[in-house]
């Protein structure tokens, strides 16, 4: 079964000149149409209104599946193998 996850993602620079990513998980839905409806409801609300609508990200997936089946390594390990 196909599912759709909605997030709101943006970056900003803090007072130490570091780039910070802000990710808000909004919800998981059964159709893109439902997500579009949620975006319409949220895009004018406090916080969301301060960012472009492109900050809403839709991620498609399948129910009852998972990734990383072979495990993972750290960035340091990955860079050593280049």
Protein Blocks (a to p, Z undefined) as FASTA:
>chain_A
ZZdddddddddddfkopacdddddfbdcfbfklmmmmmmmmmmgghjlmpcfklpccddd
dehiaehknopadfklmmmmZZ
